[in-house]
Amino acid sequence: MKKTDLIEALETSHEAFLTLLEGVPVEELTRPGVAGDWSAKDVMSHLLIWEAETIKLLYFVKMHRKPDTAHFKTISDDEQNKIWYEQFKDRPYERVWNDYATIRDQTIERISEINDTDLNNTSLFPWLKGQSLAQLIVLFILQHEAEHTETLKAWRTRVN
């Protein structure tokens, strides 16, 4: 995948997610029940944390170090998500919205520092076990955001 295509996909996905939530009252966005017990704010926090971990991973790449991010922990994603939910469930909505609205700029900045060859090389980073950085970004940011965008669309249909 070309870096320019990846960046365009990241921008489009992020804008679609934010647009989906624009104009929804904060009381609705913080009410549990969007995804199990999670509110829309909790879903945003969840995506925000995983994206922040991916930014850290890209920073480690720049420093030529093996990442120690959640992508490589020995606990399951579900267990990690529960830990993060407990840590961040009480963050104010405005802070979550502002952080989510701006985090993609950091992701794109990190990706911009990587050339197309390295971004798509499946053997450059042995710790990715045959995956490229582009594939990891698609999986942990684009596909993850798309999955939760569908959840939020279904929720918006139920509450409207």
C-alpha positions as CSV (number, residue, x, y, z in Angstrom):
1,M,0.0,0.0,0.0
2,K,1.4,3.4,-0.9
3,K,1.9,5.8,2.0
4,T,-0.2,8.4,0.3
5,D,-3.1,6.0,0.0
6,L,-2.8,4.9,3.6
7,I,-2.7,8.5,4.8
8,E,-5.8,9.3,2.7
9,A,-7.6,6.3,4.1
10,L,-6.7,7.3,7.7
11,E,-8.0,10.9,7.1
12,T,-11.2,9.7,5.5
13,S,-11.9,7.1,8.2
14,H,-11.3,9.5,11.0
15,E,-13.5,12.3,9.5
16,A,-16.3,9.8,9.0
17,F,-16.1,8.7,12.6
18,L,-16.1,12.2,14.0
19,T,-18.9,13.3,11.7
20,L,-21.0,10.4,12.9
21,L,-20.9,11.8,16.5
22,E,-21.2,15.5,15.7
23,G,-24.3,17.1,17.1
24,V,-25.1,14.2,19.4
25,P,-25.8,15.5,22.9
26,V,-23.1,14.7,25.5
27,E,-25.7,13.0,27.7
28,E,-26.2,10.5,24.9
29,L,-22.5,10.1,24.1
30,T,-21.8,9.2,27.8
31,R,-24.7,6.9,28.3
32,P,-23.7,3.2,28.6
33,G,-25.2,0.7,26.1
34,V,-23.6,1.6,22.8
35,A,-21.3,-1.5,22.8
36,G,-22.2,-3.6,25.8
37,D,-21.7,-1.5,28.9
38,W,-19.6,1.0,26.9
39,S,-20.8,4.5,26.0
40,A,-19.8,6.2,22.7
41,K,-17.2,8.1,24.8
42,D,-15.8,4.7,26.0
43,V,-15.6,3.5,22.4
44,M,-13.7,6.7,21.5
45,S,-11.4,6.2,24.4
46,H,-10.8,2.6,23.4
47,L,-9.9,3.6,19.8
48,L,-7.8,6.5,21.1
49,I,-5.7,4.3,23.3
50,W,-5.1,1.7,20.6
51,E,-4.1,4.4,18.2
52,A,-1.8,6.0,20.8
53,E,-0.1,2.5,21.2
54,T,0.3,2.4,17.5
55,I,1.9,5.8,17.5
56,K,4.3,4.6,20.2
57,L,5.1,1.5,18.0
58,L,5.9,3.8,15.1
59,Y,8.2,5.9,17.3
60,F,10.0,2.7,18.3
61,V,10.5,1.9,14.6
62,K,12.0,5.3,14.0
63,M,14.4,4.7,16.9
64,H,15.2,1.2,15.5
65,R,14.0,-0.5,18.7
66,K,11.6,-3.4,19.2
67,P,8.3,-2.0,20.6
68,D,7.0,-2.9,23.9
69,T,3.4,-1.7,23.1
70,A,0.1,-3.5,23.8
71,H,0.4,-5.1,20.4
72,F,3.0,-7.5,21.8
73,K,1.8,-8.1,25.4
74,T,1.1,-11.5,26.6
75,I,-2.4,-10.7,27.8
76,S,-5.3,-10.9,25.4
77,D,-6.8,-7.8,23.8
78,D,-10.0,-8.3,25.8
79,E,-8.0,-8.3,29.0
80,Q,-6.1,-5.2,27.9
81,N,-9.3,-3.5,26.9
82,K,-10.8,-4.1,30.4
83,I,-7.7,-2.7,32.1
84,W,-7.9,0.5,29.9
85,Y,-11.6,0.8,30.3
86,E,-11.2,0.9,34.1
87,Q,-8.3,3.4,33.8
88,F,-10.1,5.8,31.4
89,K,-13.9,5.4,32.0
90,D,-14.0,8.6,34.2
91,R,-12.2,10.9,31.8
92,P,-14.3,13.9,30.9
93,Y,-16.0,13.6,27.6
94,E,-14.5,16.9,26.3
95,R,-11.0,15.6,26.9
96,V,-11.8,12.3,25.1
97,W,-13.3,14.2,22.1
98,N,-10.4,16.6,21.8
99,D,-7.8,13.9,22.1
100,Y,-9.6,11.8,19.5
101,A,-10.1,14.7,17.2
102,T,-6.4,15.4,17.1
103,I,-4.6,12.0,17.5
104,R,-4.8,11.2,13.8
105,D,-2.5,14.1,13.0
106,Q,0.2,12.4,15.2
107,T,-0.4,9.1,13.5
108,I,0.0,10.6,10.0
109,E,3.1,12.5,11.2
110,R,4.7,9.3,12.2
111,I,3.7,7.5,9.0
112,S,5.1,10.4,7.0
113,E,8.6,9.6,8.4
114,I,8.6,6.1,6.9
115,N,9.3,5.5,3.3
116,D,7.0,3.3,1.2
117,T,9.5,0.5,1.0
118,D,9.9,0.2,4.8
119,L,6.2,0.6,5.3
120,N,5.4,-2.4,3.1
121,N,8.4,-4.6,3.8
122,T,7.2,-7.8,5.5
123,S,10.7,-8.9,6.6
124,L,12.2,-5.6,7.8
125,F,10.8,-5.9,11.3
126,P,11.0,-9.6,12.5
127,W,8.9,-8.8,15.6
128,L,5.9,-8.2,13.1
129,K,6.2,-11.9,12.2
130,G,5.7,-11.5,8.5
131,Q,3.4,-8.5,8.6
132,S,4.3,-5.1,7.3
133,L,3.8,-1.8,9.2
134,A,1.2,-0.9,6.7
135,Q,-0.7,-4.1,7.5
136,L,-0.5,-3.4,11.2
137,I,-1.7,0.1,10.8
138,V,-4.7,-1.0,8.7
139,L,-5.5,-3.7,11.2
140,F,-5.1,-1.7,14.4
141,I,-6.4,1.7,13.2
142,L,-8.4,1.5,10.0
143,Q,-10.2,-1.9,10.5
144,H,-10.6,-1.2,14.2
145,E,-12.2,2.2,13.6
146,A,-14.4,0.8,10.8
147,E,-15.7,-2.0,13.2
148,H,-16.6,0.5,15.9
149,T,-18.0,3.0,13.3
150,E,-20.5,0.3,12.4
151,T,-21.3,-0.3,16.0
152,L,-22.0,3.5,16.4
153,K,-24.1,3.6,13.3
154,A,-26.3,0.9,14.6
155,W,-26.5,2.7,18.0
156,R,-27.4,6.0,16.2
157,T,-30.2,4.1,14.4
158,R,-31.6,2.8,17.7
159,V,-31.5,6.1,19.5
160,N,-32.9,8.3,16.7
